[in-house]
Amino acid sequence: MSRRHDHTIRASRRHLKPLVVAFVLVVAFMIVEVLAGWWTGSLALISDAGHMATDALGLGMSLAAIIVADKARDNARHTYGIYRAEILAALANAVLLFAVAGYVLFEATRRIASPPEITSGAMLAVAIAGLIVNLIGWRLLRRGAEESLNLEGAFLEVMADLIGSIGVIVAATIIWTTGWTIVDPIAGAAIGLFILPRAWRLARKALRVLLQAAPEDFDRDTVTGQLKAIPGVVDVHDLHVWTLTSDMDVGTVHLMTRDSIDSHPVLDQARTILRDHGVAHATLQVEPESHQGCAEISW
């Protein structure tokens, strides 16, 4: 495990209690919004509840990542640990986001043609309570987000839902003062559209990791050139870099050197180059130029 990732885990542990409290608050109020949306007939409340459901899953993923990190050590069956569980959960979260957004947009289209009756007073009260819950979550996670990428993700989930709550409050206020119930499906559709880009970004990041794509900011040609420039190195091949989990890139490379060269300084300089490009954990193989066969692969 890299020192940076280990620091992130320690920071996350320090803020475990606030994260648990935020998770409980979001789950509890999500249930309240579902029931209130059904009772008041408000699609905006139901869509915000769906948004809160994805936030609850995101917070749950953050909790799981902290707990799993202690067990994510090398073992006979999982030599890279079980860090990828976080990525699988992220992909599941993205699929859920797409499903929620799709349902909300479909329902909004139907309701715009025939707006239902809305109990605007209760809708407004629940939306205000939701805003308060999200403000509490924002307060609980703000400090931790400055220290941990994991907690930063949870913090952004709460921030996004806080914006959704404000949208529902605006819609409820307009309905209460004007009686224009068509505002409710419009607000619901707006929340659905707000969810879609987040779902796409999350799915794209998760799929890149699962497909073992190189990090987007990794310049393979530049790194190869720098490795070849190390004194004594005559060739570089089999350079592979991929992301194991959030903020944890790993890599492998073969370095071919002159037969008479001391491999120790070559290894030290190569590790420094890879670390400077964000690859803190790398496996390097040094081969004398007289050796044959390492550049040939069977697949």
N, C-alpha and C positions, 0 to 999 in steps of 0.2 A: 504494500500500500504506500502511496506517495505521502510525503510529509504534509503537503497541502491538503490532500483528501483526509488525512488523519486529523488535521486541525479542524476541518469542516465538520467532521463527526463529533469531535469534542465540543465544538460550539453548539451543535444541534442538541447534544445531551443537556447542556446548561439551560436550554430553553424548552425542554421537553414538557414541563408542567404547563406553561402558557399555551403550547400547541395542543395539549390534551383538552384544556379548557375551551379553546377556540373551536376544536372539533365537536365537542359536546354541544356547545351553543348553536353551531351551524346545523347539526343534525336535528336538534330539538326544534329549532325554528323552521327548518325545512318541512317538518311534519305539520307544524302550525299553518304554514303557507298553503300546503296542499289542501288541508281541511277548509281553510278560509277561502281559497280559490273556488273550491267546489260549492261552498255555501253561498258566497257572494256572486258566483257566476263570472268571476274575473279571469280572463285569459292571461292578463298581465301578471297577476299573482301566481297563477299556475306555471307560467314560463319562468318567472323568477324563482319559484320553488325548484324547477328543473335545473336552473342555473346553480342554485344552492346545493342540489344533489351532486353536481359535478365538483363543486367546491369541497363538499364533504369527502368525496372520493380523493380529491387532490390532497386535502389535509391528512386523510387516512394513509395515503401513499407516503407522505412525509414522515408520519409516525412510524410506518413500517420500515422505511429506509433507515431510520435511526436504530430501531430494534434489530433489524437484519444485519446492520453493519458490524455489530459485535460478533456475529456468527459467520460473516463473510470472509473466512480465512481459508487457506489452502487445505484441502483434504483429498482423500483418495478418489472420491466421486466428482467433486467440483474443484478442480485445480485452480480455477479463477474465482473461487468463491461463488456467492449467489447474488452479486450486484445486479445482474440483468433482471431480477425480479422487479426492480423499480421501473425498468424500461417497458416490460410487459404490462405493468399496471398503467403506465402512461398511455400506451396504445389503447388499452381498454377504456381509459378515461376519454380519449379522443373519439372512439366509436360511440360512446354514450353521449358525448356532446353533439355529434352529428345527428343522432337519433332524436334527442331533445329538440334541437333546432328545426329538424324536419317536421316533427309533429306540430310544433308551435306555428311554423309558417303555414302548414296545411290548415290548421284550425283557424288561424287568423284570416286566411282567404275566405273560409266559409262564413266566419262571423261578420266580416266587413259587409258582405251582401245582405246579412240579416242580423244586425246587432242585438244581442240579448239584453234583458234587464240586468242592471248592475247595482248591488248594494254598496254605493260609493262610500258611505260613512265608515262601514266596517272595513272596506278595502283600504281606505286611507289610514285607519288606525293600525291595521296589520302592517302596512308598508312603512309607517313611521317606526313601529317596533322593530321591523327588519333592519332599518337604517341604524337604529341604536345597537342592535346585535353586531352588525358589521363594523361599526365604530369601535366597539369593545374588542372585536377580533383584530382590527387594525392596530389598536393600542397594544394589545398583547404581543403581536408578532413583529412590530416595527423594529425593535432593537435587534432581535435575532436575525432579521433579514439582512442586516449590515454585516453579519459574520458568517453566514452559511448560505450557500447557493440553494440547498434543499429548502431552508426556511424562507428564502426569498421567493421561491415558487409558491409556497403556501400563502405568503403575504400578498402576492399578486392575485391569487385566487380570491382572497377576501376583498381586495381593492376593486376587482372587477364586479363582484356582487354588490358592493357598496354603490357603484354607479347604477346597477340595475335597480336597486331599491329607490334611488332618487328618481329614476324614470317612472316607477310605479306610483310614487308620491305625486309627481306632476300629473300623471294620467288621472289618478283618483281625485285630485283637486279640481281638474277641468270638468270631470263628470259631475262632481258634487255641485259646482257653481253654475254649470251651463246645461247639464243634462245630456251632453253629447256622448252617448255610450259608444259611438264608433271609435272614440279615442282609445278604448281598452284594447281591441284587437290590433290597432295600429301600434300601441306601446308594446304589446306582446310580440308583434312581428319585428319591431326594432330590437328587442332583446334577443330574439332568435337570430337576427342578422349579426348582432354583436357577438354572439357565441361562435358563429361559423369560422371567422378568421383564426380565432384561438384554437378551435378544433383542428384546423388544417395545419397550423404551425406545430402544435403538439404531436400530431400524427406524423408529420414530415420528420421531425427530430427523432421520434421513436423508431421509425422505419429506417432512417439512416444508420442508427446505432445497430439495429438488428441485422441489417444488411452488411455490417462491418465496413461501411464507407469511411474514408479518411475524414478527419475533422475539416469543416469548411474552410478554416483559415490556415490549413496546413499546405505549404508549397513544396511538393515533392521534388521538383527540379532544383529549387534553391538548396534544399537540404542535401540532395545527392551531390551537388557541386561543392558544397562546403565539406562534406565527408571525403570527397576525392582530393580536396586540397590539403588534407592532413599529410604531413611529411611521412613518406614511406608507403602510403596507400596507392595502389595501382589500379584498383577497380572496386566498384560498389554495385552489389546486386541484391535481389530479394529484399528490398526495402518495403516493409508493410507497416502502416500505422492505422489504428482504428480506435474507436471509443468503446471502453468497457461499460461505463456508466457515466452519469453526469459528472463533469469536471475530472475525469480520470481517463487519460489517453495512454495507450500502450503501443509498443512497436517492436519490430525485429529487423535486423539487417545483417548482411554478410559483407565483411571488409577484406579484400584481398591485398596483401602487403608483400613487399620484397622479402625474399627468404632470410636475409640477414637482419631485418629490422626487429627491434624490441617491441613486442605487442602492448606492453603496459601503457606507455604514453599515448599510443593509438587509441586504446580503449578509453582512457581518461578524456581525451579531446573529443572523441565521438559522443561520449555520454553528455559532455557539456553542450555540444551542438544540439543534440536531440532535446535536452532539457530546456535550452533557450527557445526551442520551437514548441514547447508545451508537452513534450513526451517525457514524463518523469520516470516512467518504468519502461525500460527497454532491454531486450535480449540481443546481444551482439556476438557474432561469430567471426573470429579473425582467422583467415586462411592464407598460408604462404602461396606465392604465385606458382610454385612448382606443383601444387596440389591440383588434381583433376577431378571433375565430376560434380562439384558443389553447385555449379550454376545450372546444371541440368535437372529438370524436374519431370515427374511422370504424369502430371495432370495440368 
